[in-house]
């Protein structure tokens, strides 16, 4: 039975029904009929399939047992106010892309003993180059570095990030790897179609923990689009910085994945010579990052292949001077102290034969239980939003009890995973009829969404919603890696911090309200029962009666695939 990880101060306050368990999820979005058929044809032409190494040596290691003796641990103690209750932790929202980079850099530079880094994707681009350079410098001064990365995106130039494993004092493992070469993501995925179910299950967790004393979790992966510096669309996202007892739970979660049989040391999967050959041939022009919802790339989702790799063997330390923001000041960063609960899925969810898909003990189930406890208001931000029948029933029950429900998700034009929009679109009318206030974010950012708030870059740049936030009754907030969809519930492993803080909830609500007031349509039904996209009062854009700003191709895909694509694969 999976067990949720609790911060000591809130164990007595967990609402009934919230899972006290590290549940499990896994998966990638439905790859699309065209991609799947092409893959099956290519599979027939293959002369053989790769296989994963056997009898892999995985030395067990654990988080730092005495973080209080480190400078970061001492700083955490000094930052704890006398008004904090026993077991409370400190939190700061990390909304802007500059803050997202600078807080991670600060933890990296301040660490003296350990750095634990766990992500679904690390893109080989300029932002990751600068951050991983700092990680290598930390390792060079004696910090033990452990990097755990889901394997699916590590193809082409992004595979060069695996070169970090060959730096002194750095250990790197790939979670749930696929067999085969890493030069082309599609061919590698096709080679794994014989084990399609396992390929669909992905580790979607995000953690960045320094000295087991300070940590960051939330929606962001590592890469330019998450730090507001991509040439095309950037992600609107949010993380939370944590300090104090709850960080021990975050580290325990990392340990459970790091020591799992699905975590393969990089050295068992690729050699430095193979990485060098891959670097020499990886000259594909830069492409947008792949959608971060755990889906295999389809026609509208090309794997990222940025031109500059930070982590080829011995390359990071030789890159040009960093141009990213400097480190945040951890001594003056405002912190809000409150009780918290960490929900995390168990890694066993990625093993189909060990995973009971009917279990109601996942991170997403935890969010649904919290929503069911709402008395007056629920504010939900989910970039990929495919409710399914169970979630629709929860929404219906909430509305019957008079709970106000607001949901912000992507529009078709802003969604970096259009196939996910297919599943969401079939529920729009029913949600509106239930009385759910449904908002879709515009791809073009408004003036309020700049680098200082909940935004993706300079005002006016293109954006795709990527934050995953739940705020219940203005007093409980959850920030994590999970989307409110069946993929996060059944396919991906996820993680979330649930914090009981009215102050933190107010701060996040204000940032979300800026988006609703400036850069989102409210969905309505006309008297004739037709959908209408209603622009905010005074907005620079107008109303619409069909998918606004979306190309004809995207609109046709919505119509053609909508009736056939299963919810659980989107």
C-alpha positions as CSV (number, residue, x, y, z in Angstrom):
1,X,0.0,0.0,0.0
2,X,1.6,3.3,-1.0
3,X,2.0,5.9,1.8
4,X,2.0,9.6,1.4
5,X,4.9,11.6,2.8
6,X,3.8,14.0,5.6
7,X,5.6,17.0,7.0
8,X,5.4,16.5,10.8
9,X,3.3,19.5,11.6
10,X,0.3,18.7,9.4
11,X,-0.2,15.0,10.0
12,X,-3.1,15.7,12.3
13,X,-4.7,18.1,9.9
14,X,-4.9,16.1,6.7
15,X,-8.5,16.1,5.5
16,X,-10.1,12.7,5.4
17,X,-9.7,11.0,2.1
18,X,-6.4,12.7,1.1
19,X,-4.0,9.9,0.4
20,X,-1.1,9.6,2.8
21,X,0.7,7.7,0.1
22,X,3.3,8.1,-2.5
23,X,1.1,6.9,-5.4
24,X,2.1,6.3,-8.9
25,X,1.4,7.5,-12.4
26,X,3.1,7.3,-15.8
27,X,2.8,7.9,-19.4
28,X,3.0,9.9,-22.5
29,X,0.2,11.5,-24.6
30,X,-1.4,9.5,-27.3
31,X,1.1,9.7,-30.2
32,X,-1.5,10.4,-32.9
33,X,-2.9,7.9,-35.4
34,X,-0.6,9.1,-38.2
35,X,2.6,8.9,-36.1
36,X,1.6,5.5,-34.7
37,X,0.9,4.0,-38.2
38,X,4.1,5.4,-39.5
39,X,5.9,3.9,-36.5
40,X,4.3,0.5,-37.1
41,X,5.4,0.5,-40.7
42,X,8.9,1.5,-39.7
43,X,8.9,-1.3,-37.1
44,X,8.3,-3.9,-39.8
45,X,11.5,-2.7,-41.6
46,X,13.7,-3.1,-38.5
47,X,16.0,-6.0,-38.5
48,X,16.1,-6.2,-34.7
49,X,15.3,-4.5,-31.5
50,X,17.6,-3.3,-28.7
51,X,17.4,-4.5,-25.1
52,X,18.2,-3.0,-21.8
53,X,21.3,-4.1,-19.9
54,X,21.0,-6.9,-17.4
55,X,22.5,-7.2,-13.9
56,X,23.0,-3.5,-13.6
57,X,25.0,-2.3,-10.6
58,X,23.0,0.3,-8.7
59,X,24.8,1.3,-5.5
60,X,22.2,2.5,-2.9
61,X,22.6,6.0,-1.6
62,X,20.5,8.2,0.6
63,X,19.9,11.9,1.2
64,X,22.1,13.8,3.7
65,X,21.1,12.6,7.2
66,X,22.2,15.7,9.1
67,X,21.4,18.8,7.0
68,X,21.3,21.0,10.1
69,X,25.1,21.0,10.1
70,X,25.4,22.6,6.7
71,X,25.4,26.3,5.9
72,X,22.1,25.9,4.2
73,X,20.7,24.0,7.2
74,X,21.9,26.7,9.5
75,X,20.4,29.4,7.2
76,X,17.1,27.5,7.4
77,X,17.2,27.5,11.2
78,X,18.1,31.2,11.3
79,X,15.2,32.0,8.9
80,X,12.6,30.2,11.1
81,X,10.5,32.8,12.9
82,X,9.7,32.3,16.6
83,X,6.0,32.3,15.6
84,X,6.4,29.2,13.5
85,X,4.8,26.1,14.9
86,X,6.8,22.9,15.4
87,X,7.3,21.2,12.0
88,X,6.2,24.2,9.9
89,X,8.2,24.8,6.7
90,X,9.0,28.0,4.9
91,X,7.7,28.7,1.3
92,X,8.1,31.2,-1.5
93,X,6.3,31.1,-4.8
94,X,8.6,31.0,-7.8
95,X,6.5,32.5,-10.6
96,X,8.7,34.5,-13.0
97,X,11.2,32.7,-15.2
98,X,14.1,34.8,-13.8
99,X,13.2,33.7,-10.3
100,X,13.0,30.1,-11.4
101,X,16.5,30.2,-12.7
102,X,18.0,32.4,-9.9
103,X,16.6,30.3,-7.0
104,X,18.0,27.0,-8.5
105,X,21.3,28.7,-9.1
106,X,21.4,30.0,-5.5
107,X,20.7,26.5,-4.2
108,X,23.4,25.1,-6.4
109,X,26.0,27.6,-5.4
110,X,25.2,27.4,-1.7
111,X,25.2,23.6,-1.4
112,X,28.2,22.1,0.4
113,X,27.3,18.4,0.7
114,X,24.6,17.2,-1.7
115,X,22.5,18.2,-4.7
116,X,19.6,16.0,-5.8
117,X,18.0,16.9,-9.2
118,X,15.0,15.0,-10.6
119,X,13.3,15.9,-13.8
120,X,11.1,14.7,-16.7
121,X,13.2,16.7,-19.2
122,X,16.4,18.6,-19.3
123,X,16.9,20.3,-22.6
124,X,20.4,20.9,-24.0
125,X,20.1,24.6,-24.5
126,X,21.7,27.8,-23.1
127,X,19.8,28.0,-19.8
128,X,20.5,24.4,-19.0
129,X,24.1,24.9,-20.0
130,X,24.5,27.7,-17.5
131,X,22.8,25.9,-14.7
132,X,24.6,22.6,-15.3
133,X,27.9,24.5,-15.4
134,X,27.2,25.6,-11.8
135,X,26.3,22.0,-10.9
136,X,29.6,20.8,-12.3
137,X,31.4,23.5,-10.3
138,X,29.6,22.4,-7.1
139,X,30.7,18.8,-7.8
140,X,34.2,20.0,-8.3
141,X,34.3,21.5,-4.8
142,X,33.1,18.3,-3.3
143,X,29.3,18.3,-3.4
144,X,27.8,14.9,-4.2
145,X,25.5,15.4,-7.2
146,X,22.8,12.9,-8.1
147,X,20.7,13.6,-11.3
148,X,17.7,11.5,-12.1
149,X,16.1,12.0,-15.5
150,X,13.2,10.4,-17.3
151,X,14.6,8.7,-20.3
152,X,12.1,9.5,-23.1
153,X,13.4,12.9,-24.2
154,X,17.1,12.0,-24.2
155,X,17.6,11.7,-27.9
156,X,19.5,13.9,-30.4
157,X,21.3,16.8,-28.8
158,X,19.3,16.4,-25.6
159,X,21.0,13.1,-25.1
160,X,24.2,15.1,-24.5
161,X,23.0,16.0,-21.1
162,X,23.8,12.5,-20.1
163,X,27.5,13.6,-20.3
164,X,27.0,14.9,-16.8
165,X,27.4,11.3,-15.6
166,X,31.0,11.3,-16.6
167,X,31.9,14.4,-14.5
168,X,33.8,13.8,-11.3
169,X,31.5,13.5,-8.2
170,X,28.4,13.4,-10.4
171,X,26.1,10.4,-10.6
172,X,23.3,10.3,-13.1
173,X,20.6,7.7,-13.7
174,X,17.9,7.5,-16.4
175,X,14.5,6.4,-15.3
176,X,12.5,3.8,-17.2
177,X,14.8,3.8,-20.2
178,X,14.0,2.7,-23.7
179,X,16.3,0.4,-25.6
180,X,18.0,1.4,-28.8
181,X,20.1,4.3,-30.2
182,X,19.6,7.9,-29.2
183,X,20.1,9.6,-32.6
184,X,16.5,9.8,-33.6
185,X,13.6,9.8,-31.1
186,X,11.0,8.4,-33.4
187,X,13.0,5.3,-34.4
188,X,13.9,4.7,-30.8
189,X,10.3,4.9,-29.8
190,X,9.3,2.6,-32.7
191,X,11.9,0.1,-31.4
192,X,10.1,0.0,-28.1
193,X,6.6,-0.6,-29.5
194,X,6.9,-4.2,-28.4
195,X,6.7,-2.9,-24.9
196,X,4.3,-0.1,-25.7
197,X,2.6,-0.1,-22.3
198,X,5.8,0.5,-20.4
199,X,6.9,3.1,-22.9
200,X,3.7,5.1,-22.1
201,X,4.5,5.2,-18.4
202,X,6.9,8.1,-17.6
203,X,8.4,9.7,-14.5
204,X,7.0,13.3,-14.5
205,X,8.3,14.4,-11.1
206,X,10.4,17.6,-10.7
207,X,12.7,18.2,-7.7
208,X,15.8,20.3,-7.0
209,X,17.1,19.8,-3.5
210,X,20.3,21.2,-1.9
211,X,21.8,19.7,1.3
212,X,18.4,18.2,2.2
213,X,17.6,21.6,3.6
214,X,16.2,23.7,0.7
215,X,14.2,22.4,-2.3
216,X,12.1,23.4,-5.3
217,X,9.2,21.5,-6.9
218,X,6.5,22.5,-9.3
219,X,5.8,22.5,-13.0
220,X,9.1,23.4,-14.7
221,X,11.6,21.2,-16.4
222,X,15.0,22.7,-17.2
223,X,15.4,24.6,-20.4
224,X,15.1,27.9,-22.2
225,X,11.3,27.7,-22.6
226,X,10.9,27.3,-18.8
227,X,13.2,30.2,-18.0
228,X,11.7,32.7,-20.5
229,X,14.5,32.8,-23.0
230,X,13.3,30.6,-25.9
231,X,13.0,32.2,-29.3
232,X,9.4,31.0,-29.8
233,X,6.8,30.3,-27.2
234,X,7.7,30.3,-23.5
235,X,5.9,28.5,-20.7
236,X,3.8,30.3,-18.1
237,X,4.7,28.3,-15.0
238,X,5.0,28.2,-11.2
239,X,7.2,26.4,-8.7
240,X,7.5,26.7,-5.0
241,X,10.7,27.0,-2.9
242,X,10.6,25.1,0.3
243,X,12.8,25.1,3.4
244,X,12.5,23.1,6.6
245,X,11.0,19.8,7.6
246,X,9.0,19.2,4.3
247,X,12.3,19.1,2.4
248,X,13.2,15.8,4.2
249,X,10.0,14.4,2.6
250,X,11.1,15.7,-0.8
251,X,14.5,14.0,-0.3
252,X,12.9,10.7,0.8
253,X,10.8,10.8,-2.4
254,X,14.0,11.3,-4.5
255,X,15.7,8.4,-2.7
256,X,12.8,6.0,-3.5
257,X,13.1,6.7,-7.2
258,X,16.9,6.9,-7.2
259,X,17.2,3.4,-5.7
260,X,14.5,1.8,-7.7
261,X,15.2,-0.9,-10.3
262,X,13.9,1.3,-13.1
263,X,16.7,3.8,-12.5
264,X,19.7,2.9,-14.7
265,X,23.1,4.5,-14.3
266,X,24.0,6.3,-17.5
267,X,27.2,4.3,-17.8
268,X,25.1,1.2,-18.4
269,X,23.3,2.8,-21.3
270,X,25.9,4.9,-23.2
271,X,29.6,5.5,-23.4
272,X,31.6,8.7,-23.6
273,X,32.6,7.7,-27.1
274,X,29.0,7.3,-28.2
275,X,28.1,10.7,-26.7
276,X,31.0,12.3,-28.6
277,X,29.8,10.7,-31.9
278,X,26.3,11.9,-31.2
279,X,27.5,15.4,-30.5
280,X,29.4,15.4,-33.8
281,X,26.3,14.5,-35.8
282,X,23.6,16.4,-33.9
283,X,23.3,19.5,-36.0
284,X,19.5,19.7,-36.3
285,X,18.2,23.3,-36.2
286,X,16.6,24.4,-32.9
287,X,13.0,23.2,-32.4
288,X,10.5,24.0,-29.6
289,X,10.7,21.8,-26.5
290,X,8.5,18.7,-26.5
291,X,5.2,19.0,-24.6
292,X,5.6,18.2,-21.0
293,X,2.7,15.9,-20.2
294,X,4.4,12.6,-20.8
295,X,3.3,12.0,-24.4
296,X,5.2,10.5,-27.2
297,X,5.8,13.1,-30.0
298,X,3.1,13.3,-32.6
299,X,3.0,15.3,-35.8
300,X,2.5,18.6,-33.9
301,X,5.1,17.7,-31.1
302,X,8.6,17.5,-32.4
303,X,11.3,16.5,-29.9
304,X,13.5,19.4,-29.0
305,X,16.9,19.6,-30.7
306,X,18.6,22.8,-29.6
307,X,21.9,23.7,-31.1
308,X,24.1,24.2,-28.0
309,X,24.6,21.3,-25.6
310,X,25.7,21.9,-22.1
311,X,26.5,18.4,-21.0
312,X,28.6,16.6,-23.5
313,X,31.6,15.0,-21.7
314,X,33.8,17.8,-20.5
315,X,31.9,20.4,-22.5
316,X,30.0,22.3,-19.9
317,X,33.0,23.9,-18.3
318,X,34.2,25.1,-21.7
319,X,31.0,26.9,-22.8
320,X,30.9,30.6,-23.3
321,X,30.2,33.0,-20.4
322,X,26.8,32.5,-18.9
323,X,24.1,35.1,-19.7
324,X,21.4,33.9,-17.3
325,X,20.3,35.7,-14.1
326,X,22.5,35.7,-11.1
327,X,21.6,33.7,-7.9
328,X,18.7,34.8,-5.6
329,X,19.5,36.0,-2.2
330,X,18.3,33.2,0.1
331,X,18.9,35.3,3.2
332,X,16.4,38.0,2.2
333,X,13.9,36.1,0.1
334,X,10.5,36.5,1.8
335,X,9.2,33.2,3.2
336,X,5.8,32.2,4.4
337,X,5.8,29.5,7.2
338,X,3.0,27.0,7.2
339,X,2.2,23.3,7.7
340,X,2.6,21.2,4.5
341,X,2.0,17.7,3.1
342,X,4.0,16.1,0.2
343,X,2.0,13.8,-2.1
344,X,4.2,11.7,-4.4
345,X,3.4,8.7,-6.5
346,X,5.3,5.5,-6.0
347,X,7.8,4.5,-8.7
348,X,6.1,1.1,-9.0
349,X,3.3,2.8,-10.8
350,X,5.5,2.7,-13.9
351,X,5.5,-1.1,-13.8
352,X,2.2,-2.2,-15.4
353,X,2.1,-5.6,-13.7
354,X,2.6,-4.0,-10.3
355,X,0.3,-1.1,-10.9
356,X,-3.4,-1.3,-10.0
357,X,-4.9,1.3,-12.3
358,X,-8.0,1.2,-10.3
359,X,-6.2,2.3,-7.1
360,X,-7.5,5.6,-5.7
361,X,-4.3,6.5,-4.0
362,X,-2.5,8.8,-6.5
363,X,-1.5,12.4,-6.5
364,X,-4.4,13.3,-8.8
365,X,-6.8,11.5,-6.4
366,X,-5.3,13.6,-3.6
367,X,-6.3,16.7,-5.6
368,X,-9.8,15.4,-6.2
369,X,-10.2,14.6,-2.5
370,X,-9.1,18.2,-1.6
371,X,-11.6,19.6,-4.1
372,X,-14.3,17.5,-2.6
373,X,-13.6,19.2,0.8
374,X,-14.0,22.7,-0.7
375,X,-16.8,24.7,1.0
376,X,-16.9,27.8,-1.1
377,X,-14.3,28.1,-3.8
378,X,-11.9,26.0,-5.9
379,X,-9.4,27.6,-8.3
380,X,-7.7,25.2,-10.7
381,X,-4.8,25.8,-13.2
382,X,-4.1,22.8,-15.4
383,X,-2.5,23.2,-18.8
384,X,-3.6,19.7,-20.0
385,X,-7.2,19.3,-18.7
386,X,-9.0,16.1,-19.7
387,X,-11.5,15.4,-16.8
388,X,-13.0,12.0,-17.6
389,X,-16.2,10.8,-16.0
390,X,-14.9,10.6,-12.4
391,X,-13.6,14.1,-12.4
392,X,-16.8,15.4,-14.0
393,X,-18.8,13.8,-11.2
394,X,-16.6,15.6,-8.7
395,X,-17.3,18.9,-10.4
396,X,-21.0,18.2,-10.5
397,X,-21.0,17.4,-6.7
398,X,-19.1,20.6,-6.0
399,X,-21.5,22.7,-8.0
400,X,-24.5,21.0,-6.4
401,X,-23.1,22.1,-3.0
402,X,-22.7,25.7,-4.2
403,X,-18.9,25.6,-4.5
404,X,-17.6,28.1,-7.1
405,X,-15.2,26.4,-9.5
406,X,-12.8,28.2,-11.8
407,X,-10.5,26.4,-14.2
408,X,-7.8,28.0,-16.3
409,X,-6.3,25.8,-19.1
410,X,-4.8,26.3,-22.5
411,X,-6.6,27.4,-25.6
412,X,-6.0,25.4,-28.7
413,X,-3.6,28.0,-30.0
414,X,-1.6,28.2,-26.8
415,X,-1.5,24.4,-26.1
416,X,1.9,22.9,-27.0
417,X,0.2,19.5,-27.0
418,X,-2.8,20.0,-29.4
419,X,-3.8,16.3,-29.1
420,X,-4.5,17.0,-25.3
421,X,-6.9,19.7,-26.4
422,X,-8.8,17.1,-28.3
423,X,-9.8,15.3,-25.1
424,X,-10.5,18.6,-23.2
425,X,-12.7,20.0,-25.9
426,X,-15.3,17.2,-25.7
427,X,-16.0,18.3,-22.0
428,X,-16.3,22.0,-22.5
429,X,-20.0,22.3,-23.0
430,X,-20.8,20.0,-20.2
431,X,-18.5,21.9,-17.8
432,X,-20.1,25.2,-18.7
433,X,-23.6,23.7,-18.2
434,X,-22.5,22.6,-14.7
435,X,-21.6,26.2,-13.9
436,X,-17.9,25.7,-14.0
437,X,-16.2,29.0,-14.9
438,X,-13.9,27.9,-17.7
439,X,-11.1,30.0,-19.0
440,X,-8.7,29.4,-21.9
441,X,-5.3,31.3,-22.0
442,X,-4.4,33.2,-25.1
443,X,-1.1,32.4,-26.8
444,X,-0.2,36.1,-27.1
445,X,0.6,37.4,-23.7
446,X,-0.8,40.6,-22.3
447,X,1.1,43.4,-20.6
448,X,0.6,42.2,-17.1
449,X,2.4,38.9,-17.7
450,X,6.0,40.1,-17.7
451,X,9.1,38.8,-16.0
452,X,8.1,40.1,-12.6
453,X,4.9,38.0,-12.2
454,X,3.3,34.8,-13.2
455,X,4.6,34.9,-16.8
456,X,6.8,33.5,-19.4
457,X,9.0,36.3,-20.5
458,X,8.7,39.8,-21.9
459,X,5.1,41.2,-22.3
460,X,3.7,40.4,-25.7
461,X,5.7,37.2,-26.3
462,X,3.9,34.0,-27.1
463,X,3.1,31.7,-24.2
464,X,1.8,28.3,-23.3
465,X,0.3,27.6,-19.9
466,X,2.3,25.0,-18.0
467,X,1.6,25.7,-14.2
468,X,-0.3,23.1,-12.2
469,X,-2.0,24.8,-9.2
470,X,-5.0,24.0,-7.0
471,X,-6.3,26.6,-4.5
472,X,-9.1,25.5,-2.2
473,X,-11.2,28.0,-0.2
474,X,-8.4,30.5,-0.3
475,X,-6.5,28.7,2.4
476,X,-5.0,25.5,1.0
477,X,-2.7,25.5,-2.1
478,X,-1.1,22.7,-4.0
479,X,1.7,23.2,-6.5
480,X,3.3,20.3,-8.3
481,X,3.9,18.4,-11.5
482,X,0.4,16.9,-12.0
483,X,-2.2,17.9,-14.6
484,X,-5.9,17.3,-14.0
485,X,-6.3,14.5,-16.5
486,X,-6.3,10.8,-16.8
487,X,-2.7,10.6,-18.0
488,X,-1.5,12.2,-14.7
489,X,-3.8,9.9,-12.8
490,X,-3.1,6.6,-14.6
491,X,0.1,7.0,-16.6
492,X,2.7,9.4,-15.1
493,X,4.3,9.5,-11.7
494,X,3.7,12.9,-10.1
495,X,4.6,15.0,-7.1
496,X,2.8,17.9,-5.3
497,X,3.2,20.1,-2.2
498,X,0.0,20.8,-0.4
499,X,0.4,23.8,1.9
500,X,-2.2,25.2,4.3
501,X,-1.6,28.9,4.0
502,X,-4.1,31.7,3.4
503,X,-1.2,34.1,2.7
504,X,0.4,31.9,0.0
505,X,-3.1,31.1,-1.5
506,X,-3.8,34.9,-1.8
507,X,-0.5,35.5,-3.5
508,X,-1.0,32.8,-6.0
509,X,-4.6,33.8,-6.6
510,X,-3.6,37.4,-7.4
511,X,-1.1,36.1,-10.0
512,X,-3.7,33.9,-11.6
513,X,-6.3,36.7,-11.6
514,X,-3.9,38.8,-13.6
515,X,-4.0,36.1,-16.3
516,X,-7.8,35.9,-16.2
517,X,-8.1,39.7,-16.4
518,X,-5.5,40.2,-19.1
519,X,-4.8,37.1,-21.2
520,X,-7.6,34.6,-21.1
521,X,-11.0,34.1,-22.6
522,X,-14.0,33.0,-20.5
523,X,-16.0,30.2,-22.2
524,X,-19.7,30.8,-22.6
525,X,-22.7,29.2,-24.3
526,X,-24.8,31.4,-26.5
527,X,-28.7,31.2,-26.2
528,X,-28.5,28.9,-29.2
529,X,-26.1,26.6,-27.3
530,X,-23.0,27.5,-29.3
531,X,-19.6,28.1,-27.7
532,X,-18.3,31.6,-27.4
533,X,-14.9,32.8,-26.2
534,X,-15.5,36.0,-24.2
535,X,-12.6,38.4,-23.9
536,X,-12.0,40.3,-20.6
537,X,-13.3,43.9,-20.4
538,X,-10.9,46.3,-21.9
539,X,-8.7,43.6,-23.4
540,X,-6.6,44.2,-26.5
541,X,-8.3,41.2,-28.2
542,X,-11.9,40.4,-28.9
543,X,-14.5,37.7,-28.5
544,X,-14.5,34.6,-30.8
545,X,-17.0,32.0,-31.9
546,X,-14.5,29.4,-32.9
547,X,-11.0,28.3,-31.7
548,X,-9.3,31.7,-31.6
549,X,-5.8,32.2,-33.1
550,X,-5.7,28.5,-34.1
551,X,-4.7,27.5,-37.6
552,X,-7.1,25.7,-39.9
553,X,-4.9,22.5,-39.6
554,X,-5.3,22.5,-35.8
555,X,-9.0,23.1,-36.0
556,X,-9.4,20.2,-38.5
557,X,-7.4,17.9,-36.3
558,X,-9.7,18.7,-33.4
559,X,-12.7,17.8,-35.5
560,X,-11.2,14.6,-37.0
561,X,-9.6,13.1,-33.9
562,X,-12.0,14.3,-31.3
563,X,-14.5,11.4,-31.6
564,X,-11.8,8.7,-31.6
565,X,-9.0,9.6,-29.2
566,X,-9.4,7.9,-25.8
567,X,-9.2,10.1,-22.7
568,X,-6.6,8.0,-20.9
569,X,-4.1,8.3,-23.7
570,X,-4.3,12.1,-24.1
